[in-house]
Structure formats: structure tokens, C-alpha cells
Amino acid sequence: MICRYATRNMQNMKLKMVITALIFAASMFTVALQLYVLADLPFWETWLFVGIGELLSMTVGGITIYLISKRINLYK
């Protein structure tokens, strides 16, 4: 919902993907908190590494979807 609200008026698809990836990476504090509570892992390091992993996966996925959408109409 946060991503939808933040990007609802954006026309530039690349900027929309960047904003979405950053929001998802920042939201990984929930995963870090769970790992902190359940596995006794350090919160800040876990948030950093999980956030970086999410940012990388969203970037690769975003680029892939963007390139596919250039060839195939994904709005059907």
C-alpha cells in the first residue's frame, strides 16, 4: 500500500521501479526484527544485509520485467 500510494501519480516507469525497490528494501526491518527476536541475530546488521539483498533482488527483477514489457504487453 505504501508503494502504491508513493508512486500512484508517477508516469516514469523507471523512477517508479526505483522508488518501489527502495521502499521494499527499507521495509525489511520487519524481517530483521523477526530474526532478532527468534534467532538472536544482531538487528542492525541483519537489517542492512536483508535490505541489501532485497534491493538487489528488486533491481534484477525490475530490470527483467521492464525488458520483458518492452516486447510483451503485460497490461492484458
N, C-alpha and C positions, 0 to 999 in steps of 0.2 A: 504494500500500500504506500509506503514511503517513496519507493522508486516511481510508482505511477503518479503520485502527487508531484514529485520533484521534476518529472520530465513530461508532464501532460501537454504543455504548450510548446515543446521543442520540436522544430521541424528538421533539424540536422540530426540524422540517424547516428553518425559517428559520435557526436557530442552526447547524445542520449545513451549510447552504449558505455561511454567513459564514465558518465555520472552514475549509471546503474552499477557498474563494476566497483566503483569507489564506495558506494553505499553498502553493497553486499560485503565488501572487504571490512569496512568499519563495523558492520553488524556481527562480525564473528566473535565479538566479546561474549555472546551467549554461549558459544561452543567453548571458549576459553574458561568461562565461569563454570560450566559443567565439568570440564576436565580438572579444574582447580578443586572443586568440591569432591568429585568422585574418585579422582586418581591422584590427588595431592600434587599436581603439577604446578609450577610457578605461573601465576596468572598473566603477567605482562609479557613474558617470553612466549607463552602459549598463544596469546592474542596476536603477537607480532607474526609468529610463524604460520598460524592458521589464516590470518588475514592476508599474508603474502601469497600463500597457496591459493586462497580464494580469488585474489586479484589476478594471479596468473591463469587460473582455470577460466575465469570470466573473460579475460582478454583473448585467450586462444579460442574459446567458444564464440565470443562475439565476432572475432575476425572471420571464423569459419561460417557462421550464419550470415554475416554480411556478404561474403563472397558467393555463397550459395544463392542468396536473394538476388544477386545480380543476374543469375541465369534462370532462376525458377521463381515464379510469383508465389510468395509464401502467404499472401493475403487471401487466397482462395479457400 
